[in-house]
């Protein structure tokens, strides 16, 4: 098996894009970073995009950008081991790895053998998909497309929801403003209004890639947390995406976040694969 790396998402897309698109729900984040001009992952250094091939055929892919963990696609154990060996030899420093459980475990164990570092499971997740949904018969309040008047409020909400991603507060705020502004301009942000007309919740969505849409930035105002608005606004985003021609919607669920699991399952999301995140110490 061979490993090739590049900092250029266009080169990565040419190498692995077609292979990734064969499983567009499972590989949605890879497709975002490789094919979406606005999808460059956050971080401090140039990204590392890796492709693993066997006899010229792609069998696995990965990307990372310091100081964040590497993300893997599904791949055979041998491919995960070869990838770890290549990156160690290249002098790459990784704080951890996440991906489909078997691939992540194979990479983490080989990384530990080669570096002497210990590995710890830090988080378990599901990648979930939704191919059909229904709107509630009698929703509380109503949805509407967001406008420029909503930008500051919704950006503040999304900033609050991203405080634990490891970036400085000013960088998170900048990214939130950019994301919300882009979603408003492209009519990809829904604000859900309570019956009194106040903003209760908001959710946006990314452009479709290989027929798959990822909702983003679901947030409910603290004043409306008990009104079922998360389900309403997420369900509206999913319904619109499917009605506009998407084959499926995708979300990544942190299994420690029990309330959100209930929300996404009520909308119609079902588990596709298990994902495990490892930390290296």
C-alpha positions as CSV (number, residue, x, y, z in Angstrom):
1,X,0.0,0.0,0.0
2,X,1.1,3.6,-0.7
3,X,0.3,6.9,1.0
4,X,0.3,10.3,-0.7
5,X,-0.2,13.6,1.1
6,X,-0.8,17.1,0.0
7,X,-1.8,20.5,1.6
8,X,-4.0,21.3,-1.4
9,X,-7.7,20.3,-1.2
10,X,-8.0,20.4,-5.0
11,X,-5.2,17.8,-5.4
12,X,-6.8,15.7,-2.7
13,X,-10.2,15.9,-4.4
14,X,-8.6,14.8,-7.7
15,X,-7.1,11.8,-5.9
16,X,-9.9,10.7,-3.6
17,X,-13.0,12.7,-4.5
18,X,-14.7,10.1,-6.6
19,X,-13.9,7.3,-4.1
20,X,-15.3,9.4,-1.2
21,X,-18.5,10.2,-3.2
22,X,-19.3,6.5,-3.3
23,X,-20.4,6.8,0.4
24,X,-21.5,10.5,0.4
25,X,-23.2,10.4,3.8
26,X,-20.4,8.7,5.7
27,X,-17.7,10.8,4.0
28,X,-19.6,14.2,4.0
29,X,-17.0,16.0,6.0
30,X,-14.2,14.9,3.7
31,X,-16.2,16.1,0.7
32,X,-16.8,19.5,2.4
33,X,-13.1,20.0,3.0
34,X,-12.1,18.7,-0.5
35,X,-14.8,20.1,-2.7
36,X,-16.3,23.1,-1.0
37,X,-14.3,26.3,-1.5
38,X,-15.5,27.5,1.9
39,X,-14.8,24.2,3.6
40,X,-11.1,24.7,4.6
41,X,-10.8,23.2,8.1
42,X,-9.7,25.5,11.0
43,X,-6.3,25.3,12.4
44,X,-2.9,26.9,12.7
45,X,-0.8,25.2,9.9
46,X,-1.3,23.9,6.4
47,X,-3.8,21.0,6.3
48,X,-2.5,17.5,5.6
49,X,-4.8,15.5,3.2
50,X,-3.7,11.9,2.9
51,X,-4.8,9.2,0.4
52,X,-4.0,5.5,0.9
53,X,-4.0,3.4,-2.3
54,X,-3.5,-0.3,-2.9
55,X,-2.4,-1.2,-6.4
56,X,-3.5,2.3,-7.5
57,X,-7.0,2.0,-6.0
58,X,-8.0,4.3,-3.2
59,X,-8.8,2.4,0.0
60,X,-8.7,5.2,2.6
61,X,-8.4,8.9,3.2
62,X,-7.6,11.3,6.1
63,X,-7.1,14.9,6.9
64,X,-5.7,17.0,9.7
65,X,-4.8,20.5,10.5
66,X,-2.8,21.4,13.7
67,X,-3.7,21.6,16.5
68,X,-6.7,19.4,15.8
69,X,-7.1,15.6,15.6
70,X,-6.8,13.7,12.3
71,X,-10.0,12.5,10.8
72,X,-10.1,9.1,9.0
73,X,-12.4,7.6,6.5
74,X,-13.3,4.0,6.8
75,X,-10.3,1.8,5.7
76,X,-8.9,-1.7,6.2
77,X,-6.6,-2.3,9.3
78,X,-3.6,-2.6,7.0
79,X,-4.3,0.8,5.4
80,X,-4.7,2.4,8.9
81,X,-1.3,0.9,9.9
82,X,0.5,2.1,6.8
83,X,-1.0,5.6,7.1
84,X,0.3,5.8,10.7
85,X,3.7,4.6,9.7
86,X,3.9,7.1,6.9
87,X,2.9,10.1,9.1
88,X,5.3,9.1,11.9
89,X,8.2,8.8,9.4
90,X,7.2,12.3,8.0
91,X,7.4,13.8,11.4
92,X,3.8,14.7,11.8
93,X,2.5,15.4,15.3
94,X,-1.1,14.5,16.1
95,X,-3.0,15.1,19.3
96,X,-5.4,12.3,18.4
97,X,-7.6,10.7,15.7
98,X,-11.2,10.1,15.0
99,X,-13.1,8.1,12.4
100,X,-15.1,4.9,11.9
101,X,-14.4,2.8,15.0
102,X,-12.4,0.0,13.4
103,X,-10.2,2.4,11.3
104,X,-9.6,4.7,14.2
105,X,-8.7,1.9,16.6
106,X,-6.2,0.4,14.0
107,X,-4.6,3.8,13.5
108,X,-4.4,4.7,17.2
109,X,-2.9,1.4,18.2
110,X,-0.2,1.5,15.5
111,X,0.5,5.2,16.3
112,X,1.0,4.2,20.0
113,X,3.4,1.4,19.0
114,X,5.5,3.7,16.9
115,X,5.6,6.8,19.1
116,X,5.4,5.3,22.6
117,X,2.4,7.5,23.4
118,X,-0.6,6.2,25.2
119,X,-4.1,6.3,23.6
120,X,-7.4,7.0,25.3
121,X,-10.9,6.9,23.9
122,X,-12.2,10.4,24.4
123,X,-15.5,10.4,22.7
124,X,-18.0,8.0,21.0
125,X,-20.2,9.3,18.2
126,X,-22.6,8.2,15.5
127,X,-22.8,9.4,12.0
128,X,-26.6,9.5,11.3
129,X,-28.6,10.0,8.1
130,X,-32.1,11.1,7.4
131,X,-33.9,10.4,4.1
132,X,-37.4,11.2,5.0
133,X,-39.1,13.5,7.5
134,X,-42.5,15.0,8.3
135,X,-43.4,18.4,9.7
136,X,-45.6,18.5,12.9
137,X,-49.3,19.0,12.2
138,X,-49.6,21.8,14.8
139,X,-46.1,23.4,15.3
140,X,-45.5,26.0,18.0
141,X,-44.7,29.2,16.2
142,X,-43.5,29.4,12.6
143,X,-40.3,29.2,10.5
144,X,-38.9,31.9,8.3
145,X,-35.8,32.6,6.3
146,X,-33.3,34.7,8.3
147,X,-32.6,38.2,7.2
148,X,-29.7,40.7,7.8
149,X,-31.6,41.9,10.9
150,X,-31.0,38.4,12.5
151,X,-27.3,38.3,11.8
152,X,-25.9,39.6,15.1
153,X,-28.3,37.7,17.3
154,X,-27.9,34.4,15.5
155,X,-24.1,34.8,15.3
156,X,-24.0,35.4,19.0
157,X,-26.0,32.2,19.5
158,X,-23.7,30.1,17.3
159,X,-20.6,31.6,19.0
160,X,-21.9,30.4,22.3
161,X,-22.5,26.9,20.9
162,X,-18.8,26.7,19.7
163,X,-17.0,27.8,22.8
164,X,-15.5,24.4,23.4
165,X,-13.9,23.9,20.0
166,X,-10.5,25.2,21.1
167,X,-10.3,28.5,19.2
168,X,-9.8,31.9,20.8
169,X,-13.2,33.7,21.5
170,X,-12.5,36.4,18.9
171,X,-11.8,33.8,16.2
172,X,-15.0,31.9,17.1
173,X,-17.0,35.1,16.8
174,X,-15.4,36.0,13.5
175,X,-16.2,32.5,12.1
176,X,-19.8,32.7,13.4
177,X,-20.3,36.1,11.8
178,X,-18.9,34.8,8.5
179,X,-20.9,31.6,8.6
180,X,-24.2,33.2,9.5
181,X,-23.7,36.0,6.9
182,X,-23.1,33.5,4.2
183,X,-26.1,31.4,5.1
184,X,-28.3,34.5,5.2
185,X,-27.0,35.6,1.8
186,X,-27.6,32.2,0.3
187,X,-31.0,31.6,2.0
188,X,-29.7,28.7,4.0
189,X,-30.6,29.8,7.5
190,X,-34.0,29.3,9.2
191,X,-35.1,31.3,12.2
192,X,-38.0,29.8,14.2
193,X,-40.3,32.4,15.8
194,X,-42.3,31.7,18.9
195,X,-46.0,32.5,18.9
196,X,-45.2,36.0,20.3
197,X,-42.9,36.7,17.4
198,X,-39.6,36.4,19.3
199,X,-36.7,34.5,17.9
200,X,-36.8,31.0,19.5
201,X,-34.2,29.0,17.5
202,X,-32.1,29.0,14.4
203,X,-30.5,26.4,12.2
204,X,-28.6,26.6,8.9
205,X,-27.4,24.0,6.3
206,X,-24.4,23.5,4.1
207,X,-24.7,23.3,0.3
208,X,-25.4,19.8,-1.0
209,X,-22.4,17.7,-1.8
210,X,-22.9,14.5,-3.8
211,X,-26.6,14.8,-2.9
212,X,-26.1,15.1,0.8
213,X,-26.8,18.1,3.1
214,X,-25.4,18.7,6.6
215,X,-27.5,20.9,8.9
216,X,-25.3,23.3,10.9
217,X,-25.5,25.6,13.9
218,X,-28.7,24.3,15.5
219,X,-29.3,26.6,18.5
220,X,-32.3,27.3,20.8
221,X,-32.5,30.6,22.7
222,X,-32.1,30.1,26.5
223,X,-35.6,31.6,27.0
224,X,-37.2,28.9,24.8
225,X,-35.3,25.7,25.8
226,X,-38.4,23.8,26.9
227,X,-40.6,24.5,23.9
228,X,-39.4,21.7,21.5
229,X,-37.9,24.2,19.2
230,X,-34.7,22.2,18.4
231,X,-36.8,19.5,16.8
232,X,-39.0,22.1,15.0
233,X,-36.1,24.1,13.4
234,X,-34.0,21.0,12.6
235,X,-37.0,19.3,11.1
236,X,-37.7,22.3,8.9
237,X,-34.1,22.5,7.6
238,X,-34.2,18.7,6.8
239,X,-37.6,19.0,5.1
240,X,-36.5,21.9,2.9
241,X,-33.3,20.1,2.0
242,X,-35.1,17.0,1.0
243,X,-37.8,18.9,-0.9
244,X,-35.1,20.8,-2.8
245,X,-33.7,17.5,-4.1
246,X,-31.2,16.3,-1.5
247,X,-30.9,12.5,-1.3
248,X,-30.2,12.6,2.4
249,X,-29.2,14.8,5.4
250,X,-26.3,13.9,7.7
251,X,-25.4,14.7,11.3
252,X,-22.8,13.6,13.8
253,X,-24.1,12.8,17.2
254,X,-22.0,12.9,20.4
255,X,-23.5,10.0,22.4
256,X,-23.0,11.9,25.7
257,X,-25.5,14.5,24.5
258,X,-28.6,12.5,25.3
259,X,-31.2,15.3,24.6
260,X,-29.9,15.9,21.1
261,X,-30.2,12.2,20.3
262,X,-33.9,12.3,21.1
263,X,-34.3,15.4,18.9
264,X,-32.5,14.0,15.8
265,X,-34.3,10.6,16.1
266,X,-37.7,12.4,16.2
267,X,-36.8,14.3,13.1
268,X,-36.0,11.0,11.3
269,X,-32.2,10.5,11.6
270,X,-31.0,6.9,12.0
271,X,-27.6,5.6,12.9
272,X,-25.3,4.8,10.0
273,X,-21.9,4.1,11.6
274,X,-20.0,4.3,14.9
275,X,-17.2,6.8,15.2
276,X,-14.6,6.8,17.9
277,X,-12.2,9.6,18.9
278,X,-8.9,8.9,20.5
279,X,-6.5,11.2,22.4
280,X,-2.8,10.7,22.3
281,X,-0.7,11.4,25.5
